[in-house]
Amino acid sequence: MDSDQSRSRAKGARNASAADTAAEASLARLRNLGPVSAHLLVSAGIRAPQELRALGAVGAFRRVLFHRAGRVSTNLLWALEGALRNERWDRLDAETRAQLLAELNGGSLAVPDSARQK
């Protein structure tokens, strides 16, 4: 590989990092989502608030679960739902949480082992 190709690849990597940083900043502006949650979303391929809205909280949570090999807390699910509703995650009522878990589990209200709080 010549030096021009090396520089081109390095520049591409920097641009990808800059794009990831911009995507994370955009997501982190949503209520309940800070830099860690935003990084998890971008790592799972969710790069914009519009993508999060299109997937919904459960769809986005499933993607993160997959990309993190199940190592994620249900608190992220609550945070995602709160972000979509523009309300604090800890103010989601028990019925809403149960509905989210039921959707996550395909109708079952049990918390999947992969999503238990760690």
Secondary structure by P-SEA (a helix, b strand, c coil): ccaaaaaaaaaaaaaaaaaaaaaaaaaaacccccaaaaaaaaaaccccaaaaaaacaaaaaaaaaaaacccccaaaaaaaaaaaaccccccccaaaaaaaaaaaaccccccccccccc
